[in-house]
């Protein structure tokens, strides 16, 4: 049977905050129910000092391949980005992004996936979180888009690049407006926001509907800060959004998995019928 869509999930897992030992099974069960092809993770850990790798544990539970962001020299936090894939990885790469502190740990990770429809390059990141650092997030996105250009130039045939992650910025922020082409883009490159193409409602992934946010930060506004972006232009139907929804917004055995809700996006393959090429 021809595969007509690829399922991508992106999720910030909140490191070891809260009762993570109880949250871990809820994360696994949520992902298992979603049955994703590609999973982008933020605030996960690998080579933790006292606990086994969360990335490796999730990959084993879901029978997936994985790549983890680099661990910068001198940085002691376990925070990592990672990518999981149903199919083997034919290549991986990672890079560090701009910072205004001593240690660079904000990163981008690329997985080159050997899928049934050909090579798919997926990228994940987690940008600066401070509200007043929009300028720094723009510098980080400038680094990130330059990194994507190195690994998937605009004229590369096949499936477009997919950028997933927690940008810690809302859709009308300067940093996201540049990424989506509403303002002067980074490196003359534009990405399409999958939620705008196929989502329903405000899409708040950082929400007081989440028990952890309601209890710990009730004064923070509801925000859409997690994204699936698809490189533009694409040749034909590849990368178009069939469906995008939130997930991880329901408890599993009474446990909410993370302080962020996840996004689940089904993106069309080039084999999807009934669509004309882009012009």
C-alpha positions as CSV (number, residue, x, y, z in Angstrom):
1,X,0.0,0.0,0.0
2,X,1.4,3.4,-1.0
3,X,2.1,5.7,1.9
4,X,0.3,9.0,1.3
5,X,1.3,10.9,4.4
6,X,4.1,11.0,7.0
7,X,3.1,11.6,10.6
8,X,5.3,14.1,12.5
9,X,5.1,14.8,16.3
10,X,6.9,17.6,18.2
11,X,6.9,17.7,22.0
12,X,8.7,19.5,24.8
13,X,9.0,16.9,27.6
14,X,9.9,19.2,30.5
15,X,13.1,17.4,31.5
16,X,12.9,15.9,35.0
17,X,10.5,18.5,36.4
18,X,7.4,17.5,38.2
19,X,7.1,13.8,39.1
20,X,8.9,12.7,35.9
21,X,9.0,9.0,37.0
22,X,5.2,9.0,36.7
23,X,5.2,11.2,33.6
24,X,7.5,8.9,31.7
25,X,5.0,6.1,31.2
26,X,2.3,8.7,30.2
27,X,4.7,10.1,27.6
28,X,5.4,6.6,26.2
29,X,1.7,5.6,26.1
30,X,0.8,8.9,24.4
31,X,3.4,8.5,21.7
32,X,2.5,4.8,21.2
33,X,-1.2,5.8,20.6
34,X,-0.2,8.5,18.1
35,X,1.9,5.9,16.1
36,X,4.2,8.6,14.6
37,X,6.8,8.2,11.9
38,X,9.0,11.0,13.1
39,X,9.2,12.5,16.6
40,X,11.0,15.8,17.5
41,X,11.8,16.1,21.2
42,X,12.8,19.2,23.3
43,X,13.8,19.3,26.9
44,X,14.7,15.7,26.9
45,X,17.9,14.2,28.3
46,X,20.7,11.9,27.2
47,X,23.7,10.6,29.2
48,X,22.1,11.9,32.4
49,X,24.4,11.7,35.5
50,X,21.9,9.7,37.6
51,X,19.3,8.3,35.3
52,X,19.4,6.4,32.0
53,X,18.9,8.3,28.7
54,X,15.3,9.3,28.2
55,X,15.9,9.5,24.5
56,X,17.2,6.0,24.3
57,X,14.5,4.7,26.5
58,X,11.8,6.2,24.4
59,X,13.4,5.0,21.2
60,X,13.5,1.5,22.6
61,X,9.9,1.6,23.8
62,X,8.7,2.8,20.4
63,X,11.2,0.7,18.3
64,X,12.6,3.8,16.6
65,X,16.0,5.1,15.6
66,X,17.3,8.4,17.1
67,X,19.8,11.2,17.1
68,X,20.5,13.6,20.0
69,X,21.8,17.2,20.0
70,X,25.5,17.8,20.8
71,X,26.5,18.3,24.4
72,X,28.5,21.5,24.4
73,X,31.8,21.5,26.3
74,X,31.5,23.0,29.8
75,X,27.7,22.9,29.9
76,X,26.4,20.7,32.7
77,X,22.7,20.8,32.1
78,X,21.2,17.6,30.6
79,X,18.9,19.5,28.3
80,X,18.9,18.1,24.8
81,X,16.9,18.1,21.6
82,X,16.4,14.8,19.8
83,X,14.8,13.2,16.8
84,X,13.2,9.7,16.6
85,X,12.4,8.0,13.4
86,X,10.5,4.9,12.4
87,X,13.0,4.4,9.6
88,X,16.8,4.2,9.6
89,X,18.8,7.4,9.6
90,X,21.1,7.8,6.6
91,X,22.7,10.9,8.1
92,X,22.6,13.2,11.1
93,X,24.0,16.6,12.0
94,X,23.8,19.1,14.8
95,X,24.8,22.7,15.5
96,X,24.8,25.3,18.3
97,X,22.9,28.5,18.1
98,X,23.6,32.1,19.1
99,X,23.6,32.9,22.9
100,X,24.2,35.8,25.2
101,X,25.4,33.7,28.1
102,X,28.8,31.9,28.6
103,X,27.7,28.4,27.6
104,X,26.2,27.7,24.2
105,X,23.5,25.0,24.5
106,X,20.6,26.1,22.3
107,X,20.9,23.7,19.4
108,X,19.5,22.4,16.1
109,X,19.5,18.7,15.2
110,X,19.0,17.2,11.8
111,X,17.9,13.7,11.0
112,X,18.2,12.5,7.4
113,X,15.6,9.8,7.2
114,X,15.6,6.9,4.8
115,X,11.9,6.6,4.4
116,X,9.8,4.6,1.9
117,X,9.2,7.7,-0.2
118,X,12.8,8.7,-0.3
119,X,15.0,11.0,1.9
120,X,13.3,13.2,4.4
121,X,15.3,15.8,6.3
122,X,13.7,16.9,9.6
123,X,15.1,19.5,12.0
124,X,14.3,20.3,15.6
125,X,15.2,23.1,17.9
126,X,14.3,24.8,21.2
127,X,14.9,28.5,21.3
128,X,15.7,31.0,24.1
129,X,12.8,31.2,26.6
130,X,13.1,34.7,28.1
131,X,10.2,36.9,27.1
132,X,12.4,39.9,26.4
133,X,14.9,38.1,24.2
134,X,13.1,38.3,20.8
135,X,16.3,39.8,19.3
136,X,18.3,36.7,20.5
137,X,15.7,34.4,19.1
138,X,16.0,36.1,15.7
139,X,19.8,35.5,15.9
140,X,19.2,31.9,16.7
141,X,16.7,31.5,13.8
142,X,19.2,33.1,11.5
143,X,21.8,30.5,12.6
144,X,19.2,27.7,12.3
145,X,18.0,28.6,8.8
146,X,21.6,28.9,7.6
147,X,22.1,25.4,9.0
148,X,19.1,24.1,7.1
149,X,20.5,25.8,3.9
150,X,23.7,23.8,4.3
151,X,21.8,20.4,4.6
152,X,18.8,21.0,2.4
153,X,19.3,23.8,-0.1
154,X,16.1,25.5,-1.5
155,X,16.4,23.7,-4.9
156,X,16.7,20.2,-3.4
157,X,14.2,17.8,-5.0
158,X,11.8,15.6,-3.1
159,X,10.2,16.1,0.3
160,X,10.7,19.6,1.7
161,X,12.6,20.2,4.9
162,X,10.4,20.0,8.1
163,X,11.3,22.2,11.1
164,X,9.7,21.2,14.4
165,X,10.1,22.5,17.9
166,X,9.5,24.9,20.7
167,X,10.4,28.4,19.5
168,X,9.2,30.2,22.7
169,X,7.7,32.8,20.4
170,X,4.1,33.5,19.3
171,X,3.0,33.6,15.6
172,X,2.9,37.4,15.4
173,X,6.3,37.9,17.0
174,X,9.1,39.5,14.9
175,X,11.1,36.2,15.0
176,X,8.2,34.0,13.7
177,X,7.0,36.6,11.2
178,X,10.4,36.5,9.6
179,X,10.3,32.7,9.5
180,X,6.9,32.6,7.9
181,X,7.7,35.3,5.3
182,X,5.5,38.0,6.8
183,X,8.6,40.1,7.3
184,X,12.1,40.0,5.7
185,X,13.0,36.3,5.9
186,X,16.1,34.7,7.2
187,X,18.5,33.9,4.3
188,X,15.6,34.7,1.8
189,X,13.9,31.5,2.9
190,X,10.3,31.0,3.9
191,X,8.5,28.2,5.9
192,X,4.8,27.5,6.0
193,X,3.2,27.2,9.5
194,X,1.3,23.9,9.4
195,X,-1.1,25.1,12.1
196,X,-2.2,27.9,9.8
197,X,-2.6,25.5,7.0
198,X,-4.6,22.8,8.8
199,X,-5.2,23.5,12.5
200,X,-8.4,24.4,14.2
201,X,-8.7,26.9,17.0
202,X,-5.9,28.9,18.7
203,X,-3.6,25.9,19.1
204,X,-2.2,26.9,22.5
205,X,0.5,24.4,23.3
206,X,1.4,26.4,26.5
207,X,-1.9,26.7,28.2
208,X,-3.5,27.1,31.6
209,X,-5.6,24.1,30.6
210,X,-2.5,22.2,31.5
211,X,-2.5,21.4,35.2
212,X,1.2,22.1,35.6
213,X,1.0,25.6,34.2
214,X,-2.3,26.4,36.0
215,X,-0.6,25.4,39.3
216,X,2.8,26.9,38.8
217,X,2.4,29.9,36.5
218,X,-1.3,30.9,36.4
219,X,-0.4,34.5,35.5
220,X,1.4,33.5,32.2
221,X,-0.7,34.0,29.1
222,X,-1.9,31.1,26.9
223,X,0.5,30.9,23.9
224,X,1.1,29.0,20.7
225,X,4.8,28.5,20.9
226,X,5.4,25.0,19.5
227,X,5.4,24.5,15.7
228,X,5.6,22.4,12.6
229,X,7.0,24.3,9.7
230,X,7.3,23.0,6.2
231,X,9.8,24.4,3.7
232,X,8.4,26.5,0.8
233,X,8.2,26.1,-2.1
234,X,7.5,22.4,-2.6
235,X,7.3,20.6,-5.9
236,X,3.8,19.1,-6.1
237,X,1.8,17.9,-3.1
238,X,4.8,16.8,-0.9
239,X,4.7,18.4,2.5
240,X,1.1,19.7,2.3
241,X,-0.8,19.4,5.5
242,X,-3.5,16.8,5.7
243,X,-4.2,17.3,9.4
244,X,-2.6,18.9,12.4
245,X,-3.9,18.6,16.0
246,X,-2.7,18.8,19.6
247,X,-1.9,15.8,21.7
248,X,-0.7,15.1,25.2
249,X,-3.6,17.2,26.4
250,X,-5.4,14.4,28.1
251,X,-4.0,12.5,31.2
252,X,-2.9,8.9,31.0
253,X,-4.0,7.0,34.1
254,X,-4.5,10.4,35.8
255,X,-1.1,11.8,34.8
256,X,-0.6,14.7,32.5
257,X,2.6,13.9,30.5
258,X,4.3,17.3,30.2
259,X,3.8,21.0,30.8
260,X,3.6,21.5,27.0
261,X,1.0,19.9,24.7
262,X,2.3,18.1,21.6
263,X,1.6,18.7,18.0
264,X,0.8,15.9,15.5
265,X,0.9,16.7,11.8
266,X,0.2,14.4,8.8
267,X,2.1,15.8,5.8
268,X,1.3,14.5,2.3
269,X,3.9,12.6,0.2
270,X,4.5,13.1,-3.4
271,X,2.4,10.0,-4.1
272,X,-0.7,11.6,-2.7
273,X,-3.3,11.8,-5.6
274,X,-5.4,14.6,-6.8
275,X,-3.2,17.6,-6.3
276,X,-1.5,19.7,-9.0
277,X,2.1,20.9,-8.8
278,X,2.7,24.3,-7.1
279,X,3.1,27.2,-9.5
